[in-house]
Amino acid sequence: MKRGYFYSRKLHSLLGIIPLGFFFVEHMLTNYSAFEGGKEAFQGSVKFLNELPLIFFLELFGIWLPLLYHGVYGLYIAYTSKNNVGNYNYGRNVAFLMQRITGVITFVFVIWHVYETRVQIALGNITHEQLGTYMHDIITSPLMFIIYLVGAISASYHFTNGLWAFLVSWGITVGPRAQNVSAKICMGLFIVMAIMFTLSLIGFRSAEFQAAEAIQSIIPFIG
């Protein structure tokens, strides 16, 4: 039982970085193109991704199945984990708690975001070419902007703090000095990613993404 738990935790940790970490960084860069290059750059990034060979299988085995395992098992860890007092210093205990909280927020946010975007595309309500305009109509709502901002920052923290834990768990950073250095690097990475996601949301709010005819009729819960 203990060995099974050990390997389950290892797999959970690994999937959070490979492949989900790579997907998270790619998703950040694709969205950031909306801020840096506008509508044309964003549509070009989306077109490039959707023209990759075997894209369905890449997403199934590289995103959706790993995400399902990592998310569901992560909820189990969050539910069963206990306080780390006595094992780490105060700062790491706060990080441990925040990892659990942001994990739950991120998982719920990702499910909702997938429904708002990928499911709508699959149902034929929008196309890949309309995705930027669709995001514009969502993000221009102040409430939705805040929800997306909280979700993006939570996901950024969960990934970067999880990266620190991954390096420790897999024996890559051994000893207090290496772990302190990696903690600073991961914190810096969190700040960069949070800023890039925030700028991405600002980019989607620009008038460049505004459609000639609104598609808000298929966007639930926007007020």
Phi, psi and chi 1 to 4 in degrees:
 res  aa     phi    psi   chi1   chi2   chi3   chi4
   1 MET       -  -44.8 -175.2   70.3  175.3      -
   2 LYS   -65.9  -38.8  -71.6 -176.0  178.0 -179.8
   3 ARG   -65.3  -41.6  178.4  171.7  -65.6 -175.7
   4 GLY   -61.7  -40.0      -      -      -      -
   5 TYR   -65.0  -40.3  178.3   75.7      -      -
   6 PHE   -60.4  -49.1  171.7   80.7      -      -
   7 TYR   -69.2  -32.4  -72.6  121.3      -      -
   8 SER   -64.8  -41.7  -64.1      -      -      -
   9 ARG   -66.7  -39.5  -71.9  -65.8  -65.6  -97.2
  10 LYS   -63.5  -44.2  -75.8  -69.3 -172.9 -179.1
  11 LEU   -65.1  -41.4  179.0   60.1      -      -
  12 HIS   -59.1  -43.7  174.4  -95.2      -      -
  13 SER   -65.8  -44.4  172.9      -      -      -
  14 LEU   -64.0  -46.0  179.5   63.7      -      -
  15 LEU   -65.1  -28.4  -69.3  177.6      -      -
  16 GLY   -64.7  -23.7      -      -      -      -
  17 ILE  -105.9  -46.6  -54.5  -58.6      -      -
  18 ILE  -125.0  110.8  -54.1  170.6      -      -
  19 PRO  -102.7   -5.8   36.2  -35.1      -      -
  20 LEU   -63.6  -34.0  -66.9  179.3      -      -
  21 GLY   -64.0  -41.7      -      -      -      -
  22 PHE   -63.3  -41.6  -69.0  134.2      -      -
  23 PHE   -63.6  -41.0  163.9   68.8      -      -
  24 PHE   -62.4  -43.8 -176.0   65.5      -      -
  25 VAL   -65.9  -42.0  172.4      -      -      -
  26 GLU   -61.9  -42.3  174.2  -85.1  -43.1      -
  27 HIS   -63.8  -38.8 -164.4   59.1      -      -
  28 MET   -63.2  -45.3  176.5 -167.5   69.5      -
  29 LEU   -67.0  -39.1  -66.1  174.7      -      -
  30 THR   -62.1  -46.4  -61.5      -      -      -
  31 ASN   -67.4  -36.0  -73.4  -12.9      -      -
  32 TYR   -65.1  -25.6 -176.9   71.3      -      -
  33 SER   -62.0  -23.9   66.5      -      -      -
  34 ALA   -66.0  -33.4      -      -      -      -
  35 PHE   -83.0  -43.2  174.3   80.7      -      -
  36 GLU   -77.5  -39.8 -173.2  176.9   41.3      -
  37 GLY  -119.9   -2.7      -      -      -      -
  38 GLY    79.9 -164.5      -      -      -      -
  39 LYS   -62.0  -42.1 -174.2  175.2 -177.7  178.2
  40 GLU   -63.5  -42.7 -176.4  177.2  -11.1      -
  41 ALA   -66.5  -40.9      -      -      -      -
  42 PHE   -64.5  -45.7  175.5   73.7      -      -
  43 GLN   -63.4  -35.0  -71.7 -177.5  -24.4      -
  44 GLY   -64.6  -40.4      -      -      -      -
  45 SER   -65.5  -43.2  -61.9      -      -      -
  46 VAL   -64.3  -42.0  172.1      -      -      -
  47 LYS   -62.6  -43.2 -174.6  173.9 -176.1  -67.1
  48 PHE   -60.1  -44.8  169.1   77.2      -      -
  49 LEU   -65.3  -41.8  -68.2  173.2      -      -
  50 ASN   -76.1  -11.2  -75.5  -76.2      -      -
  51 GLU   -98.2    3.1  -71.2 -179.5  -11.0      -
  52 LEU   -64.1  142.8  -69.8  174.5      -      -
  53 PRO   -65.1  142.0   21.3  -32.0      -      -
  54 LEU    55.5   39.3  -58.0  175.0      -      -
  55 ILE   -60.3  -35.2 -177.4   62.4      -      -
  56 PHE   -61.0  -46.5  172.6   79.1      -      -
  57 PHE   -72.6  -33.4  -64.0  100.4      -      -
  58 LEU   -61.4  -43.7  -73.9  173.6      -      -
  59 GLU   -72.1  -39.4  -70.1 -173.0  -20.7      -
  60 LEU   -62.5  -50.1  178.6   62.8      -      -
  61 PHE   -92.1  -17.9  -65.5  104.8      -      -
  62 GLY  -100.9  -15.2      -      -      -      -
  63 ILE  -130.1  -64.0  -58.0  174.1      -      -
  64 TRP   -68.1  -47.9  -51.3  125.1      -      -
  65 LEU   -67.6  -46.3  -68.4  179.7      -      -
  66 PRO   -59.2  -38.9  -25.6   35.6      -      -
  67 LEU   -65.0  -40.7  179.2   62.8      -      -
  68 LEU   -62.1  -46.5 -179.4   63.4      -      -
  69 TYR   -66.2  -49.0  177.2   86.1      -      -
  70 HIS   -62.3  -40.3 -174.1   81.1      -      -
  71 GLY   -71.1  -47.9      -      -      -      -
  72 VAL   -67.2  -44.8  172.1      -      -      -
  73 TYR   -67.8  -31.9 -165.8   74.0      -      -
  74 GLY   -64.7  -37.3      -      -      -      -
  75 LEU   -64.5  -38.3  -69.1  177.7      -      -
  76 TYR   -63.5  -42.7  169.0   76.6      -      -
  77 ILE   -63.0  -44.6  -67.1  174.4      -      -
  78 ALA   -61.9  -35.4      -      -      -      -
  79 TYR   -75.0  -35.3  178.7   74.7      -      -
  80 THR   -98.9  -14.9   58.5      -      -      -
  81 SER   -70.1  149.4   60.9      -      -      -
  82 LYS  -115.0  168.3  -62.2  179.9  179.6  178.7
  83 ASN   -59.4  143.6 -162.6   -5.6      -      -
  84 ASN   -93.8   12.9 -107.6    4.0      -      -
  85 VAL   -57.6  131.0  174.4      -      -      -
  86 GLY    99.7  -23.3      -      -      -      -
  87 ASN   -95.2  -35.0  -65.2  -31.9      -      -
  88 TYR  -133.4  171.4  -61.7  102.0      -      -
  89 ASN   -76.1  177.2   59.1   33.1      -      -
  90 TYR   -59.3  -43.4  177.5   77.3      -      -
  91 GLY   -59.5  -43.2      -      -      -      -
  92 ARG   -71.3  -30.3  -71.9  -41.8  -49.8  171.2
  93 ASN   -66.9  -39.1  -86.2  -73.8      -      -
  94 VAL   -64.3  -42.8  171.9      -      -      -
  95 ALA   -62.9  -38.4      -      -      -      -
  96 PHE   -61.8  -45.0  177.5   84.9      -      -
  97 LEU   -65.4  -44.5  176.4   61.6      -      -
  98 MET   -64.2  -33.1  -70.8  -60.9  -62.5      -
  99 GLN   -62.6  -39.7 -173.5   70.1    0.1      -
 100 ARG   -67.9  -45.5  -53.2  -79.2   80.1   79.5
 101 ILE   -65.0  -49.6  -65.6  173.8      -      -
 102 THR   -67.5  -26.4   55.6      -      -      -
 103 GLY   -64.1  -44.9      -      -      -      -
 104 VAL   -65.5  -46.0  173.5      -      -      -
 105 ILE   -59.9  -45.5  -66.6  173.9      -      -
 106 THR   -63.3  -43.1  -61.0      -      -      -
 107 PHE   -64.0  -45.1 -171.7   53.7      -      -
 108 VAL   -64.4  -43.7  173.0      -      -      -
 109 PHE   -62.7  -43.2  172.9   73.7      -      -
 110 VAL   -63.9  -43.3  167.2      -      -      -
 111 ILE   -59.7  -46.2  -68.6  175.4      -      -
 112 TRP   -65.4  -42.5  176.5   76.1      -      -
 113 HIS   -64.1  -40.8  179.8   53.2      -      -
 114 VAL   -61.9  -41.6  168.0      -      -      -
 115 TYR   -63.4  -42.2  170.7   77.3      -      -
 116 GLU   -67.4  -26.2  -74.9  -74.6  -79.8      -
 117 THR  -116.6  -71.7   53.9      -      -      -
 118 ARG   -63.6  -39.1  -59.7  -53.4  -64.8  -92.3
 119 VAL   -67.4  -39.2  172.2      -      -      -
 120 GLN   -64.3  -36.3  -62.1  -55.5  -40.7      -
 121 ILE   -67.1  -44.4  -68.6  174.2      -      -
 122 ALA   -62.6  -33.7      -      -      -      -
 123 LEU   -79.4   -8.9  -67.7  175.2      -      -
 124 GLY    84.2   10.9      -      -      -      -
 125 ASN   -73.8  -31.1  -69.0  -31.5      -      -
 126 ILE  -140.1  167.3   59.5  172.0      -      -
 127 THR  -112.7  169.5   65.1      -      -      -
 128 HIS   -61.1  -34.2  -70.9  -69.7      -      -
 129 GLU   -68.3  -25.4  -68.5   73.7   20.9      -
 130 GLN   -91.3   -0.2  -67.1  174.2  -46.3      -
 131 LEU   -61.7  -41.8 -170.8   57.1      -      -
 132 GLY   -62.6  -42.9      -      -      -      -
 133 THR   -65.1  -40.2  -60.6      -      -      -
 134 TYR   -61.4  -44.3 -175.8   64.1      -      -
 135 MET   -64.1  -36.9  -73.9  -59.3  -59.0      -
 136 HIS   -58.8  -46.1  169.4   84.3      -      -
 137 ASP   -65.2  -30.2  -69.8  -23.4      -      -
 138 ILE   -75.2  -51.4  -66.2  175.5      -      -
 139 ILE   -69.4  -24.4  -61.9  -57.6      -      -
 140 THR   -69.1  -14.6   48.3      -      -      -
 141 SER   -75.8  123.4  163.6      -      -      -
 142 PRO   -55.3  -40.6  -25.6   35.4      -      -
 143 LEU   -63.8  -45.0  174.5   61.4      -      -
 144 MET   -68.2  -34.3  -60.5  -54.7  -69.6      -
 145 PHE   -61.0  -44.5 -179.6   84.4      -      -
 146 ILE   -64.0  -42.8  -66.9  172.8      -      -
 147 ILE   -61.4  -45.3  -69.9  175.1      -      -
 148 TYR   -65.9  -37.6  -95.4   79.6      -      -
 149 LEU   -64.7  -46.3 -174.6   61.8      -      -
 150 VAL   -61.9  -43.2  170.6      -      -      -
 151 GLY   -63.8  -43.4      -      -      -      -
 152 ALA   -67.6  -41.9      -      -      -      -
 153 ILE   -68.8  -39.7  -68.3  176.6      -      -
 154 SER   -61.6  -44.3  -65.1      -      -      -
 155 ALA   -63.9  -39.0      -      -      -      -
 156 SER   -63.7  -44.2  -60.9      -      -      -
 157 TYR   -66.3  -44.2 -179.6   88.1      -      -
 158 HIS   -61.1  -40.5 -171.2   74.5      -      -
 159 PHE   -68.9  -48.4  167.3   66.3      -      -
 160 THR   -71.4  -38.8   52.6      -      -      -
 161 ASN   -69.9  -34.5 -171.7   62.4      -      -
 162 GLY   -65.3  -32.5      -      -      -      -
 163 LEU   -63.6  -42.1  176.7   60.3      -      -
 164 TRP   -60.2  -46.3  178.8   88.7      -      -
 165 ALA   -65.0  -36.4      -      -      -      -
 166 PHE   -61.7  -45.1  170.4   83.3      -      -
 167 LEU   -62.2  -36.1  -64.6  174.0      -      -
 168 VAL   -72.6  -49.3  174.3      -      -      -
 169 SER   -60.7  -36.1  174.5      -      -      -
 170 TRP   -94.8   12.6  -73.6   81.3      -      -
 171 GLY    70.7   24.0      -      -      -      -
 172 ILE   -85.9  -39.6  -60.9  172.5      -      -
 173 THR  -108.7  107.2   51.9      -      -      -
 174 VAL  -110.9  125.9 -179.7      -      -      -
 175 GLY    99.1  155.1      -      -      -      -
 176 PRO   -59.4  -40.7  -23.2   33.8      -      -
 177 ARG   -64.2  -48.1 -175.7  175.3 -177.3  -83.2
 178 ALA   -63.2  -38.0      -      -      -      -
 179 GLN   -71.3  -34.4  -68.1  171.9   11.6      -
 180 ASN   -66.9  -41.8  -74.0  -24.3      -      -
 181 VAL   -63.6  -45.7  170.5      -      -      -
 182 SER   -65.4  -32.5   68.1      -      -      -
 183 ALA   -63.3  -41.6      -      -      -      -
 184 LYS   -67.7  -39.9  -67.2  176.7 -178.3  177.6
 185 ILE   -64.7  -44.1  -66.8  174.2      -      -
 186 CYS   -66.5  -35.5  -70.4      -      -      -
 187 MET   -66.0  -41.2  178.7   55.1   66.1      -
 188 GLY   -62.9  -40.3      -      -      -      -
 189 LEU   -63.8  -38.9 -178.3   60.3      -      -
 190 PHE   -60.1  -45.1  161.0   66.5      -      -
 191 ILE   -62.3  -44.3  -66.5  172.4      -      -
 192 VAL   -62.9  -45.6  169.9      -      -      -
 193 MET   -67.5  -40.5  -63.1 -174.7   81.5      -
 194 ALA   -62.3  -41.0      -      -      -      -
 195 ILE   -65.3  -43.4  -69.6  174.0      -      -
 196 MET   -65.3  -39.7  -70.3 -177.2   69.5      -
 197 PHE   -67.1  -38.7  -90.1  117.6      -      -
 198 THR   -63.4  -43.8  -58.3      -      -      -
 199 LEU   -64.8  -34.1  -67.6  176.5      -      -
 200 SER   -61.2  -44.6  -59.6      -      -      -
 201 LEU   -62.9  -40.1  -64.3  175.8      -      -
 202 ILE   -63.5  -38.9  -66.8  173.3      -      -
 203 GLY   -61.8  -41.3      -      -      -      -
 204 PHE   -67.1  -22.8  -78.4  122.9      -      -
 205 ARG   -79.3  -10.7  -72.7  172.3   64.6   94.8
 206 SER   -67.1  154.7   69.8      -      -      -
 207 ALA   -64.1  -20.3      -      -      -      -
 208 GLU   -59.7  -30.0 -176.1  178.5   -0.4      -
 209 PHE   -90.3   -3.0  -76.4   93.5      -      -
 210 GLN   -70.9  135.0 -169.9  169.9    1.8      -
 211 ALA   -88.3  157.3      -      -      -      -
 212 ALA   -68.4  -34.0      -      -      -      -
 213 GLU  -125.8  133.6   49.9 -176.3  -62.4      -
 214 ALA   -69.8  148.8      -      -      -      -
 215 ILE  -121.0   25.9   55.9  174.4      -      -
 216 GLN   -69.8  -12.0  -72.2 -172.1  -15.7      -
 217 SER   -64.1  -19.4   59.1      -      -      -
 218 ILE  -105.4    8.7   61.5  172.1      -      -
 219 ILE  -101.3  109.1  -56.1  176.1      -      -
 220 PRO   -77.8  152.3   27.1  -31.8      -      -
 221 PHE    64.1   32.4  -50.9  119.8      -      -
 222 ILE  -108.0  124.1  -67.3 -176.0      -      -
 223 GLY  -131.1      -      -      -      -      -
